[in-house]
Amino acid sequence: MSAGNEARGGFRFWVGVALMALSFGIYLAYPTIPFLPISGRAKVAAAVGGGIVSWGIFFIGSFLAGREGYAYLTRRASAWRNRPVHRDRT
């Protein structure tokens, strides 16, 4: 087993990949910020804080997973984005 395969199957690798993927989930909350019952300043702070938290989680994940984890996540996202669309032609 090569060193790359050991890193890919390790606990750190998978935790890192999970954190990197989770970091993108924070952006899904952004459309809800304008509807929060808080002041305009607090909304801006929530948006900026969300971005900082998201990037922080991504950097921690990329540190744990390394280049292999980033490449793995990129390949998976590319495969998902380029998947064939099956339409029912009935």
WOVEN-V786892 format. One record per residue. N is the residue number from 1. RES is the residue in one small letter. D_LAST is the distance of its C-alpha to the last C-alpha in whole Angstrom. Layout:
BEGIN
n res d_last
N RES D_LAST
N RES D_LAST
END
This chain:
BEGIN
n res d_last
1 m 50
2 s 50
3 a 51
4 g 47
5 n 46
6 e 48
7 a 47
8 r 44
9 g 44
10 g 47
11 f 47
12 r 48
13 f 45
14 w 42
15 v 44
16 g 44
17 v 40
18 a 39
19 l 42
20 m 40
21 a 37
22 l 38
23 s 40
24 f 37
25 g 36
26 i 39
27 y 37
28 l 34
29 a 37
30 y 38
31 p 36
32 t 38
33 i 41
34 p 42
35 f 41
36 l 44
37 p 47
38 i 49
39 s 51
40 g 50
41 r 52
42 a 51
43 k 47
44 v 48
45 a 50
46 a 47
47 a 45
48 v 48
49 g 48
50 g 45
51 g 45
52 i 48
53 v 47
54 s 43
55 w 45
56 g 48
57 i 45
58 f 44
59 f 47
60 i 48
61 g 45
62 s 46
63 f 49
64 l 48
65 a 45
66 g 47
67 r 45
68 e 43
69 g 42
70 y 41
71 a 39
72 y 37
73 l 36
74 t 35
75 r 33
76 r 31
77 a 30
78 s 30
79 a 27
80 w 26
81 r 25
82 n 24
83 r 22
84 p 18
85 v 15
86 h 12
87 r 9
88 d 6
89 r 4
90 t 0
END
